[in-house]
Amino acid sequence: MISSERLDLVPLDAEALSLVVVGDVPGLERALGVVVPPEWPATVPARLRLDQLAEDPAELPWLVRAMVDRDERRIVGVTGFHGRPDDRGRAEVGYEVLPGDRRRGYAREAVLALADWANASGAALTCVASVAPTNEESLSLVRSLGFRQVGERLDPVDGVELVFERGLPFSLDP
């Protein structure tokens, strides 16, 4: 688990991901020991991550995590990397905060905690974020964290995305 000021970023193993796939909210609550909002499973790329784990179980720490508000013991979003860093040390981060919990700094806190963890791992040199050009909140977040746009790509699921990178470690000092 990765912890920050308010959040615990709890890795989702194959058992938890299987519960997500079938939408078993009570089972998830028992397995994770936290309140799981009914809309949360739809935000988790569970099938994709299960396939990755089946191919390489050692990828687990790099993949999807529940974003848990520690004081409330409640999931507020999902975050993690899309996989291990590539051969150039680039690890792509992803995040989604549930609509009722947005604008509270959860995504920023999660990205910073993941970046610190990735840097400490010694395997990652660069953090990558891909953002839809219409997602103003995410664009604002990555820019505020010092990511710079390095290109764009066409994602088969999400369409056009702007690609941003930020070297590790993060230093937000002026």
Backbone as JSON Lines, residues from 0, in Angstrom:
{"i":0,"aa":"M","n":[0.85,-1.18,0.0],"ca":[0.0,0.0,0.0],"c":[0.89,1.24,0.0]}
{"i":1,"aa":"I","n":[0.44,2.26,-0.71],"ca":[1.11,3.56,-0.72],"c":[0.21,4.51,0.06]}
{"i":2,"aa":"S","n":[0.79,5.24,1.0],"ca":[0.0,6.18,1.8],"c":[0.49,7.6,1.59]}
{"i":3,"aa":"S","n":[-0.45,8.53,1.64],"ca":[-0.15,9.96,1.56],"c":[-0.85,10.63,2.74]}
{"i":4,"aa":"E","n":[-0.96,11.93,2.7],"ca":[-1.55,12.64,3.83],"c":[-2.95,12.16,4.17]}
{"i":5,"aa":"R","n":[-3.82,12.01,3.16],"ca":[-5.2,11.6,3.42],"c":[-5.57,10.27,2.81]}
{"i":6,"aa":"L","n":[-4.74,9.76,1.91],"ca":[-5.13,8.6,1.12],"c":[-4.29,7.36,1.39]}
{"i":7,"aa":"D","n":[-4.94,6.22,1.26],"ca":[-4.26,4.94,1.12],"c":[-4.55,4.48,-0.3]}
{"i":8,"aa":"L","n":[-3.51,4.15,-1.04],"ca":[-3.64,3.65,-2.4],"c":[-3.44,2.15,-2.34]}
{"i":9,"aa":"V","n":[-4.55,1.43,-2.36],"ca":[-4.57,0.0,-2.09],"c":[-4.53,-0.79,-3.4]}
{"i":10,"aa":"P","n":[-3.49,-1.63,-3.59],"ca":[-3.42,-2.4,-4.84],"c":[-4.57,-3.4,-4.94]}
{"i":11,"aa":"L","n":[-5.08,-3.55,-6.15],"ca":[-6.16,-4.49,-6.39],"c":[-5.58,-5.76,-7.0]}
{"i":12,"aa":"D","n":[-5.6,-6.84,-6.22],"ca":[-5.08,-8.12,-6.69],"c":[-6.14,-8.8,-7.57]}
{"i":13,"aa":"A","n":[-5.79,-9.98,-8.07],"ca":[-6.69,-10.7,-8.99],"c":[-8.05,-10.98,-8.35]}
{"i":14,"aa":"E","n":[-8.06,-11.3,-7.05],"ca":[-9.34,-11.56,-6.37],"c":[-10.21,-10.32,-6.37]}
{"i":15,"aa":"A","n":[-9.64,-9.18,-6.0],"ca":[-10.42,-7.93,-5.96],"c":[-10.86,-7.54,-7.37]}
{"i":16,"aa":"L","n":[-9.97,-7.69,-8.34],"ca":[-10.34,-7.34,-9.72],"c":[-11.47,-8.23,-10.24]}
{"i":17,"aa":"S","n":[-11.46,-9.5,-9.85],"ca":[-12.54,-10.39,-10.25],"c":[-13.87,-9.95,-9.65]}
{"i":18,"aa":"L","n":[-13.84,-9.47,-8.41],"ca":[-15.05,-8.94,-7.79],"c":[-15.52,-7.67,-8.5]}
{"i":19,"aa":"V","n":[-14.58,-6.85,-8.94],"ca":[-14.93,-5.64,-9.7],"c":[-15.63,-6.02,-11.0]}
{"i":20,"aa":"V","n":[-15.08,-7.01,-11.71],"ca":[-15.63,-7.42,-13.0],"c":[-17.1,-7.8,-12.87]}
{"i":21,"aa":"V","n":[-17.46,-8.51,-11.81],"ca":[-18.86,-8.94,-11.64],"c":[-19.68,-7.92,-10.86]}
{"i":22,"aa":"G","n":[-19.07,-6.8,-10.46],"ca":[-19.8,-5.76,-9.75],"c":[-20.24,-6.14,-8.35]}
{"i":23,"aa":"D","n":[-19.49,-6.99,-7.68],"ca":[-19.83,-7.47,-6.34],"c":[-19.36,-6.46,-5.29]}
{"i":24,"aa":"V","n":[-20.17,-5.41,-5.08],"ca":[-19.8,-4.35,-4.13],"c":[-19.69,-4.89,-2.71]}
{"i":25,"aa":"P","n":[-20.64,-5.69,-2.2],"ca":[-20.48,-6.24,-0.84],"c":[-19.2,-7.09,-0.71]}
{"i":26,"aa":"G","n":[-18.89,-7.88,-1.74],"ca":[-17.67,-8.68,-1.71],"c":[-16.43,-7.81,-1.69]}
{"i":27,"aa":"L","n":[-16.45,-6.73,-2.45],"ca":[-15.33,-5.78,-2.45],"c":[-15.17,-5.12,-1.08]}
{"i":28,"aa":"E","n":[-16.29,-4.76,-0.47],"ca":[-16.22,-4.14,0.85],"c":[-15.6,-5.1,1.86]}
{"i":29,"aa":"R","n":[-15.98,-6.38,1.78],"ca":[-15.38,-7.37,2.69],"c":[-13.89,-7.55,2.38]}
{"i":30,"aa":"A","n":[-13.55,-7.66,1.11],"ca":[-12.16,-7.91,0.73],"c":[-11.24,-6.72,1.04]}
{"i":31,"aa":"L","n":[-11.74,-5.51,0.84],"ca":[-10.91,-4.31,1.02],"c":[-11.07,-3.66,2.38]}
{"i":32,"aa":"G","n":[-12.15,-3.98,3.09],"ca":[-12.37,-3.42,4.42],"c":[-12.72,-1.94,4.4]}
{"i":33,"aa":"V","n":[-13.33,-1.48,3.31],"ca":[-13.73,-0.07,3.19],"c":[-15.09,0.01,2.51]}
{"i":34,"aa":"V","n":[-15.71,1.18,2.59],"ca":[-16.96,1.43,1.89],"c":[-16.66,1.59,0.41]}
{"i":35,"aa":"V","n":[-17.4,0.86,-0.42],"ca":[-17.22,0.92,-1.87],"c":[-18.49,1.52,-2.48]}
{"i":36,"aa":"P","n":[-18.4,2.74,-3.01],"ca":[-19.57,3.32,-3.66],"c":[-20.02,2.46,-4.84]}
{"i":37,"aa":"P","n":[-21.31,2.32,-5.05],"ca":[-21.81,1.4,-6.09],"c":[-21.33,1.76,-7.49]}
{"i":38,"aa":"E","n":[-21.02,3.02,-7.75],"ca":[-20.58,3.43,-9.09],"c":[-19.08,3.2,-9.31]}
{"i":39,"aa":"W","n":[-18.33,2.9,-8.25],"ca":[-16.88,2.78,-8.38],"c":[-16.41,1.66,-9.3]}
{"i":40,"aa":"P","n":[-16.97,0.43,-9.24],"ca":[-16.44,-0.63,-10.1],"c":[-16.4,-0.26,-11.59]}
{"i":41,"aa":"A","n":[-17.33,0.57,-12.04],"ca":[-17.36,0.95,-13.46],"c":[-16.15,1.81,-13.86]}
{"i":42,"aa":"T","n":[-15.43,2.37,-12.89],"ca":[-14.28,3.22,-13.19],"c":[-12.97,2.43,-13.26]}
{"i":43,"aa":"V","n":[-13.02,1.16,-12.91],"ca":[-11.81,0.33,-12.81],"c":[-11.61,-0.48,-14.09]}
{"i":44,"aa":"P","n":[-10.43,-0.39,-14.73],"ca":[-10.16,-1.2,-15.93],"c":[-9.8,-2.64,-15.53]}
{"i":45,"aa":"A","n":[-10.75,-3.32,-14.89],"ca":[-10.48,-4.59,-14.24],"c":[-10.09,-5.71,-15.21]}
{"i":46,"aa":"R","n":[-10.81,-5.87,-16.29],"ca":[-10.5,-6.97,-17.22],"c":[-9.1,-6.81,-17.81]}
{"i":47,"aa":"L","n":[-8.78,-5.6,-18.21],"ca":[-7.45,-5.33,-18.76],"c":[-6.35,-5.65,-17.75]}
{"i":48,"aa":"R","n":[-6.54,-5.21,-16.51],"ca":[-5.52,-5.45,-15.48],"c":[-5.45,-6.92,-15.09]}
{"i":49,"aa":"L","n":[-6.58,-7.63,-15.11],"ca":[-6.56,-9.08,-14.85],"c":[-5.73,-9.79,-15.92]}
{"i":50,"aa":"D","n":[-5.88,-9.38,-17.17],"ca":[-5.08,-9.96,-18.25],"c":[-3.6,-9.71,-18.02]}
{"i":51,"aa":"Q","n":[-3.25,-8.49,-17.6],"ca":[-1.85,-8.17,-17.33],"c":[-1.31,-9.03,-16.19]}
{"i":52,"aa":"L","n":[-2.09,-9.19,-15.13],"ca":[-1.65,-10.01,-14.0],"c":[-1.51,-11.48,-14.38]}
{"i":53,"aa":"A","n":[-2.39,-11.96,-15.24],"ca":[-2.3,-13.35,-15.68],"c":[-1.0,-13.57,-16.45]}
{"i":54,"aa":"E","n":[-0.6,-12.58,-17.22],"ca":[0.64,-12.68,-17.99],"c":[1.88,-12.53,-17.12]}
{"i":55,"aa":"D","n":[1.78,-11.61,-16.12],"ca":[2.94,-11.35,-15.25],"c":[2.47,-10.88,-13.88]}
{"i":56,"aa":"P","n":[2.32,-11.81,-12.92],"ca":[1.85,-11.44,-11.58],"c":[2.74,-10.41,-10.88]}
{"i":57,"aa":"A","n":[4.01,-10.31,-11.27],"ca":[4.91,-9.35,-10.64],"c":[4.57,-7.91,-11.0]}
{"i":58,"aa":"E","n":[3.65,-7.71,-11.94],"ca":[3.23,-6.36,-12.31],"c":[2.29,-5.73,-11.28]}
{"i":59,"aa":"L","n":[1.77,-6.53,-10.37],"ca":[0.76,-6.06,-9.41],"c":[1.07,-4.69,-8.78]}
{"i":60,"aa":"P","n":[2.25,-4.45,-8.24],"ca":[2.46,-3.15,-7.58],"c":[2.35,-1.95,-8.51]}
{"i":61,"aa":"W","n":[2.51,-2.17,-9.82],"ca":[2.45,-1.06,-10.78],"c":[1.05,-0.79,-11.29]}
{"i":62,"aa":"L","n":[0.13,-1.67,-11.03],"ca":[-1.19,-1.56,-11.66],"c":[-2.2,-0.8,-10.8]}
{"i":63,"aa":"V","n":[-3.44,-1.09,-11.01],"ca":[-4.55,-0.31,-10.47],"c":[-4.68,-0.41,-8.95]}
{"i":64,"aa":"R","n":[-5.06,0.71,-8.36],"ca":[-5.23,0.81,-6.91],"c":[-6.51,1.55,-6.58]}
{"i":65,"aa":"A","n":[-7.14,1.13,-5.49],"ca":[-8.28,1.87,-4.96],"c":[-7.73,3.1,-4.24]}
{"i":66,"aa":"M","n":[-8.34,4.23,-4.49],"ca":[-7.98,5.48,-3.82],"c":[-8.92,5.61,-2.61]}
{"i":67,"aa":"V","n":[-8.38,5.37,-1.41],"ca":[-9.21,5.3,-0.2],"c":[-8.94,6.51,0.69]}
{"i":68,"aa":"D","n":[-10.02,7.23,1.02],"ca":[-9.91,8.3,2.02],"c":[-9.76,7.59,3.37]}
{"i":69,"aa":"R","n":[-8.58,7.75,3.97],"ca":[-8.23,7.0,5.18],"c":[-9.18,7.31,6.34]}
{"i":70,"aa":"D","n":[-9.52,8.57,6.57],"ca":[-10.38,8.92,7.7],"c":[-11.8,8.39,7.53]}
{"i":71,"aa":"E","n":[-12.31,8.47,6.31],"ca":[-13.68,8.02,6.06],"c":[-13.78,6.54,5.74]}
{"i":72,"aa":"R","n":[-12.61,5.87,5.5],"ca":[-12.56,4.45,5.12],"c":[-13.51,4.19,3.95]}
{"i":73,"aa":"R","n":[-13.38,5.07,2.93],"ca":[-14.28,5.03,1.77],"c":[-13.47,5.26,0.51]}
{"i":74,"aa":"I","n":[-13.78,4.48,-0.53],"ca":[-13.12,4.67,-1.83],"c":[-13.65,5.95,-2.47]}
{"i":75,"aa":"V","n":[-12.69,6.76,-2.95],"ca":[-13.05,8.02,-3.61],"c":[-12.61,8.03,-5.07]}
{"i":76,"aa":"G","n":[-11.89,7.0,-5.5],"ca":[-11.44,6.96,-6.89],"c":[-10.56,5.76,-7.15]}
{"i":77,"aa":"V","n":[-9.92,5.81,-8.3],"ca":[-9.03,4.74,-8.74],"c":[-7.79,5.38,-9.34]}
{"i":78,"aa":"T","n":[-6.64,4.75,-9.15],"ca":[-5.4,5.28,-9.67],"c":[-4.42,4.15,-9.9]}
{"i":79,"aa":"G","n":[-3.26,4.47,-10.4],"ca":[-2.22,3.49,-10.62],"c":[-1.49,3.75,-11.91]}
{"i":80,"aa":"F","n":[-0.59,2.87,-12.25],"ca":[0.13,2.96,-13.51],"c":[-0.5,1.98,-14.49]}
{"i":81,"aa":"H","n":[-0.27,2.2,-15.77],"ca":[-0.81,1.31,-16.8],"c":[0.01,0.03,-16.9]}
{"i":82,"aa":"G","n":[1.14,0.0,-16.24],"ca":[2.02,-1.15,-16.24],"c":[3.38,-0.74,-15.71]}
{"i":83,"aa":"R","n":[4.32,-1.67,-15.74],"ca":[5.69,-1.37,-15.33],"c":[6.29,-0.31,-16.26]}
{"i":84,"aa":"P","n":[7.35,0.34,-15.8],"ca":[8.04,1.27,-16.69],"c":[8.56,0.55,-17.94]}
{"i":85,"aa":"D","n":[8.56,1.27,-19.07],"ca":[9.07,0.69,-20.31],"c":[10.6,0.67,-20.29]}
{"i":86,"aa":"D","n":[11.21,0.29,-21.39],"ca":[12.66,0.16,-21.43],"c":[13.4,1.48,-21.32]}
{"i":87,"aa":"R","n":[12.66,2.59,-21.41],"ca":[13.25,3.92,-21.21],"c":[12.93,4.48,-19.82]}
{"i":88,"aa":"G","n":[12.3,3.67,-18.97],"ca":[11.98,4.11,-17.61],"c":[10.75,4.99,-17.52]}
{"i":89,"aa":"R","n":[9.87,4.91,-18.51],"ca":[8.65,5.72,-18.55],"c":[7.48,4.91,-18.0]}
{"i":90,"aa":"A","n":[6.79,5.44,-16.99],"ca":[5.62,4.79,-16.39],"c":[4.43,5.72,-16.53]}
{"i":91,"aa":"E","n":[3.35,5.2,-17.14],"ca":[2.17,6.03,-17.37],"c":[1.19,5.91,-16.21]}
{"i":92,"aa":"V","n":[0.85,7.06,-15.64],"ca":[-0.06,7.13,-14.51],"c":[-1.49,7.35,-15.03]}
{"i":93,"aa":"G","n":[-2.44,6.83,-14.27],"ca":[-3.85,7.06,-14.56],"c":[-4.59,7.31,-13.26]}
{"i":94,"aa":"Y","n":[-5.71,7.98,-13.36],"ca":[-6.49,8.3,-12.16],"c":[-7.89,8.7,-12.58]}
{"i":95,"aa":"E","n":[-8.84,8.44,-11.69],"ca":[-10.2,8.94,-11.85],"c":[-10.8,9.05,-10.46]}
{"i":96,"aa":"V","n":[-11.28,10.23,-10.16],"ca":[-11.94,10.49,-8.89],"c":[-13.45,10.45,-9.14]}
{"i":97,"aa":"L","n":[-14.18,9.83,-8.23],"ca":[-15.63,9.76,-8.37],"c":[-16.22,11.18,-8.4]}
{"i":98,"aa":"P","n":[-17.27,11.4,-9.18],"ca":[-17.81,12.76,-9.35],"c":[-18.09,13.5,-8.04]}
{"i":99,"aa":"G","n":[-18.64,12.85,-7.05],"ca":[-18.97,13.52,-5.79],"c":[-17.75,13.89,-4.95]}
{"i":100,"aa":"D","n":[-16.58,13.4,-5.33],"ca":[-15.36,13.65,-4.56],"c":[-14.34,14.51,-5.32]}
{"i":101,"aa":"R","n":[-14.73,15.0,-6.46],"ca":[-13.81,15.82,-7.26],"c":[-13.63,17.2,-6.65]}
{"i":102,"aa":"R","n":[-12.54,17.84,-7.06],"ca":[-12.21,19.21,-6.63],"c":[-11.8,19.27,-5.16]}
{"i":103,"aa":"R","n":[-11.28,18.14,-4.64],"ca":[-10.81,18.08,-3.25],"c":[-9.32,17.77,-3.17]}
{"i":104,"aa":"G","n":[-8.65,17.7,-4.32],"ca":[-7.22,17.45,-4.33],"c":[-6.82,15.99,-4.26]}
{"i":105,"aa":"Y","n":[-7.78,15.07,-4.38],"ca":[-7.45,13.65,-4.3],"c":[-6.55,13.19,-5.45]}
{"i":106,"aa":"A","n":[-6.87,13.6,-6.67],"ca":[-6.06,13.17,-7.82],"c":[-4.63,13.68,-7.69]}
{"i":107,"aa":"R","n":[-4.47,14.93,-7.33],"ca":[-3.13,15.51,-7.15],"c":[-2.34,14.73,-6.1]}
{"i":108,"aa":"E","n":[-2.98,14.47,-4.97],"ca":[-2.32,13.74,-3.89],"c":[-1.94,12.34,-4.33]}
{"i":109,"aa":"A","n":[-2.82,11.68,-5.08],"ca":[-2.54,10.32,-5.55],"c":[-1.38,10.3,-6.54]}
{"i":110,"aa":"V","n":[-1.37,11.24,-7.49],"ca":[-0.3,11.28,-8.49],"c":[1.04,11.55,-7.81]}
{"i":111,"aa":"L","n":[1.06,12.47,-6.86],"ca":[2.31,12.77,-6.15],"c":[2.82,11.54,-5.38]}
{"i":112,"aa":"A","n":[1.91,10.84,-4.71],"ca":[2.3,9.65,-3.94],"c":[2.81,8.55,-4.87]}
{"i":113,"aa":"L","n":[2.14,8.34,-5.99],"ca":[2.58,7.33,-6.95],"c":[3.94,7.7,-7.54]}
{"i":114,"aa":"A","n":[4.13,8.97,-7.85],"ca":[5.41,9.42,-8.42],"c":[6.54,9.2,-7.41]}
{"i":115,"aa":"D","n":[6.3,9.51,-6.15],"ca":[7.31,9.26,-5.12],"c":[7.65,7.78,-5.03]}
{"i":116,"aa":"W","n":[6.61,6.95,-5.04],"ca":[6.81,5.5,-4.96],"c":[7.59,5.0,-6.18]}
{"i":117,"aa":"A","n":[7.19,5.45,-7.38],"ca":[7.86,5.02,-8.61],"c":[9.32,5.43,-8.61]}
{"i":118,"aa":"N","n":[9.59,6.65,-8.15],"ca":[10.97,7.13,-8.07],"c":[11.78,6.26,-7.1]}
{"i":119,"aa":"A","n":[11.2,5.97,-5.94],"ca":[11.9,5.17,-4.93],"c":[12.15,3.74,-5.42]}
{"i":120,"aa":"S","n":[11.34,3.27,-6.35],"ca":[11.51,1.91,-6.87],"c":[12.82,1.76,-7.64]}
{"i":121,"aa":"G","n":[13.32,2.87,-8.17],"ca":[14.52,2.83,-8.98],"c":[14.28,2.38,-10.41]}
{"i":122,"aa":"A","n":[13.06,1.94,-10.73],"ca":[12.76,1.45,-12.08],"c":[12.22,2.53,-13.0]}
{"i":123,"aa":"A","n":[11.68,3.59,-12.44],"ca":[11.05,4.63,-13.25],"c":[11.89,5.9,-13.24]}
{"i":124,"aa":"L","n":[12.01,6.51,-14.4],"ca":[12.73,7.77,-14.55],"c":[11.8,8.92,-14.93]}
{"i":125,"aa":"T","n":[10.68,8.56,-15.57],"ca":[9.76,9.56,-16.11],"c":[8.33,9.11,-15.85]}
{"i":126,"aa":"C","n":[7.49,10.06,-15.48],"ca":[6.06,9.81,-15.3],"c":[5.35,10.37,-16.53]}
{"i":127,"aa":"V","n":[4.45,9.59,-17.11],"ca":[3.7,9.96,-18.3],"c":[2.23,10.07,-17.92]}
{"i":128,"aa":"A","n":[1.54,11.05,-18.51],"ca":[0.09,11.19,-18.33],"c":[-0.52,11.48,-19.7]}
{"i":129,"aa":"S","n":[-1.56,10.77,-20.06],"ca":[-2.29,11.0,-21.31],"c":[-3.67,11.52,-20.95]}
{"i":130,"aa":"V","n":[-4.02,12.67,-21.55],"ca":[-5.24,13.37,-21.15],"c":[-6.04,13.77,-22.4]}
{"i":131,"aa":"A","n":[-7.35,13.56,-22.34],"ca":[-8.21,14.02,-23.43],"c":[-8.13,15.54,-23.54]}
{"i":132,"aa":"P","n":[-8.08,16.09,-24.73],"ca":[-7.94,17.54,-24.89],"c":[-9.12,18.33,-24.32]}
{"i":133,"aa":"T","n":[-10.23,17.67,-24.06],"ca":[-11.4,18.36,-23.49],"c":[-11.49,18.22,-21.97]}
{"i":134,"aa":"N","n":[-10.58,17.47,-21.35],"ca":[-10.62,17.24,-19.9],"c":[-9.85,18.35,-19.2]}
{"i":135,"aa":"E","n":[-10.5,19.49,-19.03],"ca":[-9.84,20.68,-18.47],"c":[-9.28,20.45,-17.07]}
{"i":136,"aa":"E","n":[-9.99,19.68,-16.24],"ca":[-9.52,19.44,-14.88],"c":[-8.21,18.67,-14.88]}
{"i":137,"aa":"S","n":[-8.13,17.61,-15.69],"ca":[-6.89,16.83,-15.75],"c":[-5.76,17.61,-16.42]}
{"i":138,"aa":"L","n":[-6.09,18.38,-17.44],"ca":[-5.07,19.21,-18.08],"c":[-4.49,20.2,-17.07]}
{"i":139,"aa":"S","n":[-5.35,20.79,-16.28],"ca":[-4.91,21.73,-15.26],"c":[-4.02,21.03,-14.23]}
{"i":140,"aa":"L","n":[-4.42,19.82,-13.83],"ca":[-3.65,19.07,-12.84],"c":[-2.25,18.76,-13.35]}
{"i":141,"aa":"V","n":[-2.15,18.14,-14.53],"ca":[-0.82,17.74,-15.0],"c":[0.07,18.96,-15.25]}
{"i":142,"aa":"R","n":[-0.52,20.02,-15.74],"ca":[0.29,21.23,-15.96],"c":[0.76,21.82,-14.63]}
{"i":143,"aa":"S","n":[-0.11,21.8,-13.61],"ca":[0.28,22.34,-12.3],"c":[1.38,21.51,-11.64]}
{"i":144,"aa":"L","n":[1.48,20.24,-12.05],"ca":[2.52,19.36,-11.51],"c":[3.81,19.41,-12.33]}
{"i":145,"aa":"G","n":[3.85,20.25,-13.34],"ca":[5.07,20.42,-14.12],"c":[5.24,19.46,-15.27]}
{"i":146,"aa":"F","n":[4.19,18.72,-15.62],"ca":[4.26,17.89,-16.81],"c":[4.32,18.8,-18.04]}
{"i":147,"aa":"R","n":[5.04,18.36,-19.07],"ca":[5.06,19.13,-20.31],"c":[4.55,18.23,-21.43]}
{"i":148,"aa":"Q","n":[3.8,18.84,-22.35],"ca":[3.25,18.07,-23.45],"c":[4.36,17.69,-24.42]}
{"i":149,"aa":"V","n":[4.39,16.39,-24.78],"ca":[5.42,15.88,-25.69],"c":[4.82,15.32,-26.97]}
{"i":150,"aa":"G","n":[3.5,15.33,-27.08],"ca":[2.86,14.83,-28.3],"c":[1.41,14.53,-28.08]}
{"i":151,"aa":"E","n":[0.85,13.79,-29.02],"ca":[-0.52,13.31,-28.89],"c":[-0.61,11.95,-29.55]}
{"i":152,"aa":"R","n":[-1.67,11.22,-29.22],"ca":[-1.86,9.89,-29.79],"c":[-3.35,9.6,-29.88]}
{"i":153,"aa":"L","n":[-3.65,8.6,-30.66],"ca":[-5.03,8.14,-30.8],"c":[-5.16,6.84,-30.01]}
{"i":154,"aa":"D","n":[-5.86,6.91,-28.88],"ca":[-6.11,5.72,-28.07],"c":[-7.33,5.0,-28.64]}
{"i":155,"aa":"P","n":[-7.25,3.68,-28.82],"ca":[-8.38,2.97,-29.43],"c":[-9.66,3.01,-28.59]}
{"i":156,"aa":"V","n":[-9.53,3.25,-27.3],"ca":[-10.71,3.31,-26.43],"c":[-11.13,4.76,-26.17]}
{"i":157,"aa":"D","n":[-10.16,5.61,-25.84],"ca":[-10.47,6.98,-25.4],"c":[-10.38,8.04,-26.49]}
{"i":158,"aa":"G","n":[-9.91,7.7,-27.67],"ca":[-9.78,8.69,-28.74],"c":[-8.49,9.49,-28.61]}
{"i":159,"aa":"V","n":[-8.51,10.72,-29.11],"ca":[-7.31,11.56,-29.09],"c":[-6.94,11.9,-27.66]}
{"i":160,"aa":"E","n":[-5.65,11.75,-27.36],"ca":[-5.11,12.11,-26.04],"c":[-3.85,12.94,-26.24]}
{"i":161,"aa":"L","n":[-3.68,13.93,-25.38],"ca":[-2.45,14.7,-25.33],"c":[-1.52,13.96,-24.38]}
{"i":162,"aa":"V","n":[-0.26,13.8,-24.76],"ca":[0.7,13.04,-23.96],"c":[1.65,14.01,-23.27]}
{"i":163,"aa":"F","n":[1.76,13.86,-21.95],"ca":[2.6,14.71,-21.11],"c":[3.64,13.85,-20.4]}
{"i":164,"aa":"E","n":[4.79,14.44,-20.11],"ca":[5.82,13.75,-19.34],"c":[6.38,14.67,-18.26]}
{"i":165,"aa":"R","n":[6.88,14.02,-17.21],"ca":[7.51,14.73,-16.1],"c":[8.6,13.84,-15.54]}
{"i":166,"aa":"G","n":[9.83,14.34,-15.47],"ca":[10.92,13.56,-14.92],"c":[10.74,13.32,-13.43]}
{"i":167,"aa":"L","n":[11.32,12.23,-12.96],"ca":[11.3,11.9,-11.53],"c":[12.68,12.21,-10.96]}
{"i":168,"aa":"P","n":[12.79,12.59,-9.71],"ca":[11.69,12.8,-8.77],"c":[10.98,14.12,-9.04]}
{"i":169,"aa":"F","n":[9.76,14.21,-8.54],"ca":[9.01,15.46,-8.63],"c":[9.59,16.43,-7.61]}
{"i":170,"aa":"S","n":[9.77,17.64,-8.01],"ca":[10.14,18.7,-7.08],"c":[9.24,19.87,-7.42]}
{"i":171,"aa":"L","n":[8.35,20.21,-6.5],"ca":[7.38,21.27,-6.75],"c":[7.8,22.58,-6.11]}
{"i":172,"aa":"D","n":[9.04,22.64,-5.63],"ca":[9.53,23.89,-5.03],"c":[9.7,24.93,-6.13]}
{"i":173,"aa":"P","n":[9.36,26.2,-5.83],"ca":[9.51,27.24,-6.84],"c":[10.97,27.52,-7.18]}
